[in-house]
Amino acid sequence: MERTSNCLQKLERINLTINHKEADRVPISDFFWTSFVTRWQQELGLPSDASPYTYYDLDWVCTVPNMDPHIKPFEEIKKTDTDTILKSGFEAVIRRREGIQMPYFESFDTDTIEKALAFEFEDPFDDRRYFSGGDNQLAGIGDVIVRNTPPWIDSVKDLYPNFPVYGSVCEVMEEGWRIIGSENMLLWLAMYPDEIRQFLDKVGDFVVGLTEAQIQAAGGMLDGMVVWGDVAYVNGMLFSPAMWREYFKPHLVRILEVCHRHNLPVIYHGCGNATAIFPDLIDIGLDCYNPLEAKSGLNVVDLKKQYGKKLAYCGNINAQIWGTGTDAQLHDEVMWKLNAAKNGGFIVQSDHSVPSNVSAERYEMVYNLVKKHGRYPLDLGAYDIPDMP
């Protein structure tokens, strides 16, 4: 399948940036809440199938195959005017409430350590994950519910000519808590260390298999991989760095090894403040970290000063300022943080996803600032920070 010259230029831009080299300009893309996209379409008078990626010709896009342990349609338990309650292939009962951005996990069938040890995963290489349509939790239950998503490979083929395309996979914390619940995950790490290790080893085998199978299914059409892995919250790690190193790090290493063997860079998406393990992430060869939540105290300029060219970054534009700050505050936010793009190493995105309180006009304000001031060599005027690594 042929790629456009514009796509190849975007791919070069992303790869140079991740490898700490200056391209023609600073890359920009994002993850978008569906509610933002709907508002954006309405405000610009665009059709319901309009996409910010295409409209703004953004620099990369992420795709999500079926990572459910059990491949099956959602079971609808209850539906009202405000609530939809479903059970997914993770064997989790999830409530989606109108007007609430995130779904709520009500219960998990796997609610004892004995059930966790007995839990069986279906084959990560099952073709249905990549070549068939259907329901899957990560792509289908968010701020809206989407049933019967198209085959993953169709999305990849549709995007491939025009965008650098990344696949995605969960690491073991992200996959595991969706099976047993985050409370049980944290409790059982303390109460049943040997047993939870056995469970996490099974999860690890599954997600490493998903990584390999996804790359194989794409047939050369992936340009990188996103690893979803929330192991922190606003004030720091969900567990000690030592516990992360013992139970979770080895499986992340395995995922990275698969991706790098196929020459695919890896962007790790971790919410909260996980800076306690940044040295570990650097040591194991992670290419880029996302989303660098500003509300967790993260600042990409400070991180660039601390770690130099050891790690690239993607995100950190404060979504709270984007949505409710003044134009002057948003202008300052973008201009100061463009300093992190000196010598490459920074992709501009929100510090999680673009939410529905961001207007089309305000989204375009950031986009236009990056397009105007993000061309190399950077000229940031009064915002310039000298001697950036």
C-alpha positions in Angstrom: 0.0 0.0 0.0 1.4 3.4 -1.1 1.9 6.2 1.4 1.6 9.9 0.4 4.7 12.0 0.4 3.1 14.1 3.2 2.7 10.9 5.3 6.3 10.0 4.8 7.3 13.6 5.9 5.2 13.2 9.0 6.8 9.8 9.8 10.3 11.3 9.4 9.2 14.2 11.7 8.0 11.9 14.4 11.0 9.5 14.2 13.5 12.4 14.2 11.8 13.9 17.2 11.7 10.7 19.2 15.4 10.3 18.4 16.2 13.8 19.8 16.8 15.4 16.4 15.2 18.6 15.0 12.9 17.9 12.1 11.3 20.6 10.0 8.9 21.5 12.8 7.6 20.3 16.2 5.0 17.4 15.7 1.5 17.8 17.0 -1.3 15.3 17.5 -3.6 14.2 20.4 -6.1 11.9 21.9 -9.7 13.3 21.7 -12.7 12.6 23.9 -15.7 11.7 21.7 -17.6 14.6 23.4 -14.9 17.0 22.2 -15.1 15.7 18.6 -18.9 16.1 18.7 -18.7 19.7 19.9 -15.9 20.5 17.5 -18.0 19.2 14.5 -20.9 21.3 15.6 -19.0 24.5 16.1 -17.3 24.2 12.8 -20.4 23.0 10.9 -18.7 19.8 9.9 -20.3 16.4 9.1 -20.6 13.7 11.8 -17.7 11.7 10.3 -15.3 14.6 10.3 -12.0 13.8 12.1 -9.6 16.3 13.8 -6.7 14.0 12.6 -7.7 14.5 8.9 -9.0 18.1 9.2 -5.7 19.4 10.8 -3.5 16.8 9.1 -2.1 15.8 12.5 1.2 14.0 12.8 0.4 10.5 14.2 -2.6 8.4 15.3 -3.0 5.5 17.7 -5.2 2.4 17.1 -6.7 -0.1 19.6 -7.2 -3.8 18.8 -9.3 -6.2 20.9 -7.4 -6.8 24.1 -10.3 -8.4 26.0 -9.2 -11.6 27.7 -12.4 -13.2 26.4 -13.7 -12.2 22.9 -17.4 -11.8 23.1 -20.2 -9.2 22.6 -21.0 -6.9 25.5 -23.8 -8.2 27.7 -26.3 -5.4 28.3 -27.5 -5.6 31.9 -29.5 -2.5 32.2 -30.3 0.6 30.1 -32.1 3.8 31.2 -32.2 7.4 29.9 -29.1 8.2 31.8 -27.3 4.9 32.5 -26.1 1.9 30.5 -24.7 -1.1 32.4 -22.6 -3.6 30.5 -20.5 -6.6 31.1 -17.4 -6.9 28.9 -14.9 -9.5 27.9 -12.8 -8.6 30.9 -15.8 -10.1 32.9 -16.2 -6.6 34.5 -19.6 -4.9 35.0 -19.3 -1.2 33.9 -21.7 1.7 34.2 -21.7 4.4 31.6 -23.6 7.5 32.8 -24.7 10.3 30.5 -22.7 13.5 31.1 -19.8 11.7 32.9 -16.6 11.5 31.1 -15.3 8.2 32.5 -17.2 5.0 33.0 -17.5 3.5 36.4 -16.4 -0.1 37.1 -19.1 -1.6 39.4 -17.9 -5.1 39.9 -15.5 -7.8 38.7 -16.3 -11.5 38.4 -12.7 -12.3 39.3 -13.1 -11.0 42.9 -11.0 -13.6 44.9 -7.3 -14.5 44.6 -8.5 -18.1 43.9 -10.5 -16.9 40.9 -7.5 -14.8 39.7 -5.3 -17.9 39.7 -7.9 -19.9 37.8 -8.6 -17.1 35.3 -7.9 -18.3 31.7 -7.0 -16.0 28.8 -8.1 -16.7 25.2 -5.4 -16.8 22.6 -3.8 -13.4 21.9 -3.1 -14.5 18.4 -6.8 -15.2 17.7 -7.5 -13.5 14.3 -10.8 -12.1 15.5 -8.8 -9.5 17.6 -7.4 -8.0 14.4 -9.5 -9.1 11.4 -13.1 -9.2 12.7 -15.4 -6.5 13.9 -17.1 -6.7 17.3 -17.2 -5.3 20.8 -14.1 -4.6 22.8 -13.8 -2.8 26.1 -10.8 -0.4 25.5 -12.2 0.9 22.1 -15.9 0.7 23.0 -16.5 1.9 26.6 -15.4 5.4 27.3 -17.3 8.7 27.3 -19.6 7.0 24.9 -20.4 3.4 24.2 -19.5 2.0 20.7 -20.8 -1.4 19.7 -19.4 -3.6 17.0 -16.3 -1.6 16.2 -14.9 -2.3 12.7 -12.0 -4.7 12.2 -8.8 -3.3 13.6 -6.9 -4.0 10.4 -9.4 -2.0 8.4 -8.7 1.1 10.6 -4.9 0.5 10.1 -5.3 0.2 6.3 -7.5 3.3 6.2 -5.0 5.4 8.1 -1.7 4.0 6.8 -1.5 6.0 3.5 -1.9 9.4 5.4 -0.6 9.0 8.9 2.1 7.4 11.0 0.1 4.6 12.6 0.8 3.3 16.1 -0.7 0.1 17.6 -1.3 -0.2 21.3 -1.2 -2.7 24.1 -1.8 -2.6 27.9 1.0 -3.5 30.3 0.2 -5.9 33.1 -1.1 -3.3 35.7 -3.5 -1.8 33.1 -4.7 -5.2 31.8 -4.8 -6.8 35.2 -6.8 -4.3 37.1 -9.5 -4.4 34.5 -9.9 -8.1 35.4 -9.7 -7.9 39.2 -10.2 -4.3 40.0 -7.7 -1.7 41.1 -8.5 -2.1 44.8 -8.0 -5.9 44.7 -4.8 -5.4 42.7 -3.3 -3.2 45.4 -4.6 -5.3 48.3 -3.5 -8.6 46.9 0.0 -7.3 46.2 0.3 -7.0 49.9 -1.8 -9.9 51.1 -0.9 -12.6 48.5 2.5 -11.7 47.0 3.2 -15.1 45.6 -0.2 -15.7 44.2 -0.5 -12.3 42.6 2.8 -12.8 40.9 1.4 -16.0 39.3 -1.6 -14.1 38.1 0.5 -11.2 36.7 2.8 -13.6 35.0 -0.2 -15.0 33.1 -1.3 -11.4 32.3 2.3 -10.7 31.1 2.3 -13.7 28.7 -1.0 -12.5 27.3 0.0 -8.9 26.7 3.4 -9.8 25.2 1.5 -12.2 22.9 -0.9 -9.3 22.0 2.1 -7.2 21.1 3.7 -9.8 18.9 0.4 -10.8 17.3 -0.6 -7.2 16.6 2.6 -6.5 14.8 2.3 -9.7 12.8 -1.3 -8.9 11.9 -0.4 -5.4 10.7 2.0 -6.8 8.1 4.4 -3.9 8.3 1.9 -1.1 8.6 2.7 -0.1 12.2 5.2 2.7 12.8 5.3 2.4 16.6 3.5 1.1 19.7 1.7 2.8 22.6 1.8 1.0 25.9 -1.1 1.9 28.2 0.1 1.7 31.8 -1.3 3.7 34.7 0.9 2.9 37.6 0.7 6.3 39.3 -1.8 9.0 40.5 -1.6 12.7 41.1 0.8 12.5 44.1 3.0 9.6 42.9 3.2 5.9 42.4 0.3 3.6 43.3 2.8 1.3 45.0 6.4 1.5 45.9 9.0 1.7 43.0 10.5 -1.4 44.4 7.2 -3.3 44.1 6.8 -1.9 40.5 10.3 -3.2 39.7 9.5 -6.7 41.1 6.1 -7.3 39.7 5.5 -5.1 36.6 8.8 -3.9 35.1 9.9 -7.4 33.8 6.8 -7.6 31.6 7.3 -4.1 30.3 10.8 -5.1 29.4 9.4 -8.0 27.4 7.0 -5.7 25.5 9.8 -3.3 24.7 12.0 -6.1 23.4 9.3 -7.3 21.0 8.7 -3.8 19.7 12.4 -2.9 19.3 13.1 -6.2 17.6 10.6 -5.0 15.0 12.2 -1.5 14.9 9.1 0.1 16.4 9.5 3.0 18.9 7.4 2.8 22.0 5.4 5.6 23.7 4.4 4.8 27.2 1.1 6.4 28.3 1.1 6.6 32.0 -1.3 9.0 33.9 -0.3 10.6 37.2 3.2 11.3 38.5 5.5 8.3 37.8 8.8 10.2 37.9 10.1 7.8 40.6 10.5 5.2 37.9 11.7 7.4 35.1 15.3 6.3 35.6 14.1 2.7 35.2 12.2 3.5 32.0 15.3 5.1 30.6 17.5 2.1 31.5 15.1 -0.3 29.8 15.1 1.7 26.6 11.7 3.4 26.6 11.6 5.9 23.7 8.9 8.4 24.7 6.6 9.2 27.7 3.0 10.4 27.5 0.9 12.3 28.7 2.9 14.2 31.5 -0.2 15.4 33.4 0.4 19.0 34.5 -2.1 18.6 37.4 0.3 16.0 38.7 3.1 18.5 38.9 4.9 17.5 35.7 6.6 20.1 33.5 8.2 18.9 30.3 10.8 21.7 30.4 12.0 20.7 33.8 12.1 17.0 32.7 14.1 17.9 29.6 16.6 19.8 31.8 16.9 16.8 34.1 17.1 13.9 31.7 18.3 15.6 28.5 18.2 13.3 25.5 17.7 10.1 27.5 13.9 10.2 27.0 11.5 11.9 24.6 8.1 13.4 25.7 4.6 13.6 24.3 1.9 15.8 25.9 2.0 18.2 28.9 -0.2 21.0 27.5 -2.4 21.6 30.5 -6.0 20.6 29.6 -7.4 22.6 32.5 -5.8 25.8 31.1 -6.8 24.8 27.6 -10.4 24.5 28.7 -10.9 27.3 31.3 -7.8 29.5 31.3 -7.5 32.8 29.6 -6.2 33.1 26.1 -3.1 34.7 27.6 -2.5 31.8 30.0 -2.9 29.3 27.2 -0.6 31.2 24.9 2.0 31.3 27.7 1.5 27.5 28.4 2.3 26.6 24.8 5.1 29.0 24.2 7.1 28.2 27.4 6.7 24.4 26.8 8.0 24.7 23.2 11.4 25.1 24.8 11.3 21.4 25.4 11.3 20.8 21.7 14.8 22.3 21.3 17.1 19.5 19.8 14.0 17.4 19.3 12.4 15.2 21.9 9.0 16.8 22.3 5.6 16.1 20.6 2.9 18.6 21.5 -0.3 17.1 22.8 -2.6 17.6 25.8 -1.6 16.3 29.2 -4.2 13.5 28.7 -6.9 13.9 26.1 -8.7 17.0 24.7 -11.9 17.3 26.7 -15.3 18.6 25.8 -14.8 22.0 27.6 -12.3 22.9 24.9 -13.9 24.8 22.1 -12.9 24.4 18.4 -11.5 28.0 18.6 -9.4 27.2 21.6 -8.1 23.9 20.1 -7.1 25.8 17.0 -5.3 28.4 19.1 -2.8 25.8 20.3 -2.6 24.2 16.9 -1.8 27.5 15.2 0.7 28.5 17.8 2.6 25.3 17.2 2.5 25.6 13.5 3.7 29.2 13.7 6.3 29.0 16.4 7.3 25.4 16.2 9.3 25.6 13.0 13.0 24.9 13.4 15.2 26.7 14.2 12.9 27.7 17.1 12.5 31.4 17.7 10.5 31.8 20.9 11.3 35.4 21.5 10.7 36.5 25.1 9.7 32.9 26.0 13.1 31.5 25.1 15.0 29.5 27.7 18.7 29.4 26.9 20.9 26.3 27.2 18.2 23.7 26.9 19.7 20.2 26.4 
